């Protein structure tokens, strides 16, 4: 029986470096793996020996796309280790900052990296010639996220106003109110995007696995919440290391994870929308209805739809926070160095992000561990491919390769972020 080999030496339209290797005999998969060959980043090692107030700035450099999420997660973990309680105003501003990062990333992935697959183009550039208006929607929404990050953080990537205990500089109330007009305009572009996508054919492939996301009562969780799953997991963030275990595969530099006693988990926009659909704003639910989305949806290609739904949610959520904020001058809480341990889990664009630090009595890092969303999703994507490939094994290699690459891109991998090697206790 003749073998077929699918060899993708460089996965495209993903962040970072990875490859795909599949060997098929008949309709059986003999070998399949995603090789993340990006060099180890060693950020956890960089942090050891650094003072508590340096950690969030170092963590930010893990990723130029998810820099906001890394900053906020590191800050929360360090503050827990030091016993610092921040003000409600700081929490609201951090949530708004987190939303800005989510808007940036979702707009970037959907319009620039994901949508070309759905319309049969190789890139946004070629797509723009046929769908110029849709390309403009994407550019506008990406700018909305960038500008909101800059308004709160001082610049669009690697914000400089965040510190342990609060912010060094607050935005002006008037500037926030003026930005509301931009957010309202963005809703119109999202409506048009949803109408456009509703007419496209989304690949039909479903595989049930455990979806995990943060959850909060009557709120779409971003920076704080409990970890819930479609298979009954319901734990506080401090119980993360007892319920989600990490390991390394010889074929990849990326860490892998699974739920203890079970197996792979999927995180990200689809998991969040499935788990917190009831908490969506009325506008986000209207967008979901236009797209024909209904939870619980186990089609990984529906992650494209979930990003559009979340863009609607994050814009509404941002408007609500701006309306609620009555800014007052306040200085950051000044912590006293002490020995301690802190765990924080937030929702980065691609899913749950875990930071864990131990400090000595002088407030210096003794040990650190960071687990990014792609670490979770690489294993889930491999399981998807193992189920998909036998169904299309009779097709030409080029068609198999295209279908596999398109499925991988639905996850919006950040492969660079996934290769954090550290010695676990």
ChimeraX attribute file (.defattr): number of C-alpha atoms within 10 A of each C-alpha:
attribute: neighborCount
match mode: 1-to-1
recipient: residues
	/A:1	6
	/A:2	7
	/A:3	12
	/A:4	18
	/A:5	16
	/A:6	17
	/A:7	14
	/A:8	17
	/A:9	12
	/A:10	15
	/A:11	19
	/A:12	17
	/A:13	19
	/A:14	21
	/A:15	18
	/A:16	18
	/A:17	18
	/A:18	23
	/A:19	17
	/A:20	20
	/A:21	15
	/A:22	21
	/A:23	16
	/A:24	21
	/A:25	15
	/A:26	13
	/A:27	14
	/A:28	14
	/A:29	18
	/A:30	12
	/A:31	12
	/A:32	18
	/A:33	20
	/A:34	21
	/A:35	22
	/A:36	24
	/A:37	18
	/A:38	17
	/A:39	14
	/A:40	16
	/A:41	17
	/A:42	13
	/A:43	20
	/A:44	22
	/A:45	18
	/A:46	14
	/A:47	22
	/A:48	17
	/A:49	14
	/A:50	16
	/A:51	16
	/A:52	26
	/A:53	19
	/A:54	16
	/A:55	26
	/A:56	26
	/A:57	20
	/A:58	19
	/A:59	25
	/A:60	22
	/A:61	18
	/A:62	21
	/A:63	17
	/A:64	13
	/A:65	22
	/A:66	25
	/A:67	23
	/A:68	31
	/A:69	32
	/A:70	31
	/A:71	25
	/A:72	28
	/A:73	28
	/A:74	33
	/A:75	27
	/A:76	27
	/A:77	24
	/A:78	30
	/A:79	24
	/A:80	17
	/A:81	23
	/A:82	23
	/A:83	16
	/A:84	16
	/A:85	15
	/A:86	15
	/A:87	14
	/A:88	10
	/A:89	18
	/A:90	19
	/A:91	15
	/A:92	17
	/A:93	24
	/A:94	23
	/A:95	21
	/A:96	25
	/A:97	24
	/A:98	30
	/A:99	29
	/A:100	28
	/A:101	26
	/A:102	28
	/A:103	27
	/A:104	25
	/A:105	23
	/A:106	27
	/A:107	24
	/A:108	20
	/A:109	24
	/A:110	21
	/A:111	24
	/A:112	20
	/A:113	21
	/A:114	27
	/A:115	21
	/A:116	20
	/A:117	22
	/A:118	15
	/A:119	16
	/A:120	10
	/A:121	14
	/A:122	15
	/A:123	17
	/A:124	20
	/A:125	14
	/A:126	13
	/A:127	20
	/A:128	15
	/A:129	10
	/A:130	12
	/A:131	13
	/A:132	13
	/A:133	14
	/A:134	21
	/A:135	19
	/A:136	14
	/A:137	19
	/A:138	23
	/A:139	15
	/A:140	17
	/A:141	27
	/A:142	22
	/A:143	17
	/A:144	22
	/A:145	26
	/A:146	19
	/A:147	19
	/A:148	26
	/A:149	26
	/A:150	20
	/A:151	20
	/A:152	25
	/A:153	25
	/A:154	18
	/A:155	15
	/A:156	23
	/A:157	19
	/A:158	26
	/A:159	20
	/A:160	17
	/A:161	16
	/A:162	26
	/A:163	21
	/A:164	25
	/A:165	21
	/A:166	23
	/A:167	21
	/A:168	14
	/A:169	17
	/A:170	20
	/A:171	16
	/A:172	13
	/A:173	15
	/A:174	8
	/A:175	11
	/A:176	19
	/A:177	14
	/A:178	11
	/A:179	19
	/A:180	18
	/A:181	11
	/A:182	16
	/A:183	20
	/A:184	13
	/A:185	14
	/A:186	19
	/A:187	20
	/A:188	12
	/A:189	19
	/A:190	22
	/A:191	17
	/A:192	15
	/A:193	20
	/A:194	21
	/A:195	14
	/A:196	13
	/A:197	19
	/A:198	18
	/A:199	10
	/A:200	11
	/A:201	9
	/A:202	16
	/A:203	14
	/A:204	9
	/A:205	14
	/A:206	15
	/A:207	15
	/A:208	13
	/A:209	17
	/A:210	22
	/A:211	24
	/A:212	27
	/A:213	32
	/A:214	29
	/A:215	23
	/A:216	15
	/A:217	10
	/A:218	10
	/A:219	14
	/A:220	24
	/A:221	20
	/A:222	26
	/A:223	24
	/A:224	20
	/A:225	21
	/A:226	21
	/A:227	22
	/A:228	23
	/A:229	23
	/A:230	17
	/A:231	12
	/A:232	10
	/A:233	15
	/A:234	16
	/A:235	16
	/A:236	15
	/A:237	18
	/A:238	15
	/A:239	13
	/A:240	17
	/A:241	14
	/A:242	9
	/A:243	14
	/A:244	17
	/A:245	14
	/A:246	15
	/A:247	12
	/A:248	13
	/A:249	12
	/A:250	8
	/A:251	11
	/A:252	17
	/A:253	22
	/A:254	30
	/A:255	23
	/A:256	22
	/A:257	24
	/A:258	21
	/A:259	19
	/A:260	13
	/A:261	8
	/A:262	11
	/A:263	14
	/A:264	21
	/A:265	24
	/A:266	32
	/A:267	27
	/A:268	27
	/A:269	28
	/A:270	32
	/A:271	30
	/A:272	26
	/A:273	27
	/A:274	21
	/A:275	21
	/A:276	21
	/A:277	19
	/A:278	14
	/A:279	18
	/A:280	22
	/A:281	20
	/A:282	13
	/A:283	16
	/A:284	25
	/A:285	20
	/A:286	17
	/A:287	28
	/A:288	24
	/A:289	14
	/A:290	17
	/A:291	22
	/A:292	11
	/A:293	19
	/A:294	12
	/A:295	14
	/A:296	15
	/A:297	18
	/A:298	19
	/A:299	17
	/A:300	26
	/A:301	23
	/A:302	20
	/A:303	24
	/A:304	24
	/A:305	24
	/A:306	26
	/A:307	24
	/A:308	26
	/A:309	29
	/A:310	28
	/A:311	25
	/A:312	29
	/A:313	25
	/A:314	25
	/A:315	28
	/A:316	22
	/A:317	20
	/A:318	24
	/A:319	19
	/A:320	13
	/A:321	15
	/A:322	19
	/A:323	13
	/A:324	11
	/A:325	15
	/A:326	9
	/A:327	14
	/A:328	10
	/A:329	8
	/A:330	14
	/A:331	12
	/A:332	17
	/A:333	16
	/A:334	11
	/A:335	16
	/A:336	12
	/A:337	18
	/A:338	16
	/A:339	16
	/A:340	19
	/A:341	21
	/A:342	21
	/A:343	24
	/A:344	26
	/A:345	30
	/A:346	27
	/A:347	28
	/A:348	29
	/A:349	28
	/A:350	26
	/A:351	26
	/A:352	28
	/A:353	27
	/A:354	23
	/A:355	24
	/A:356	23
	/A:357	26
	/A:358	22
	/A:359	25
	/A:360	18
	/A:361	12
	/A:362	12
	/A:363	22
	/A:364	23
	/A:365	26
	/A:366	17
	/A:367	20
	/A:368	22
	/A:369	19
	/A:370	25
	/A:371	22
	/A:372	25
	/A:373	26
	/A:374	30
	/A:375	28
	/A:376	29
	/A:377	26
	/A:378	28
	/A:379	22
	/A:380	27
	/A:381	25
	/A:382	18
	/A:383	16
	/A:384	21
	/A:385	22
	/A:386	18
	/A:387	15
	/A:388	18
	/A:389	22
	/A:390	16
	/A:391	13
	/A:392	14
	/A:393	18
	/A:394	14
	/A:395	11
	/A:396	10
	/A:397	16
	/A:398	10
	/A:399	13
	/A:400	21
	/A:401	20
	/A:402	14
	/A:403	17
	/A:404	21
	/A:405	20
	/A:406	18
	/A:407	23
	/A:408	26
	/A:409	24
	/A:410	22
	/A:411	28
	/A:412	26
	/A:413	24
	/A:414	22
	/A:415	23
	/A:416	23
	/A:417	26
	/A:418	27
	/A:419	27
	/A:420	22
	/A:421	20
	/A:422	17
	/A:423	9
	/A:424	9
	/A:425	4
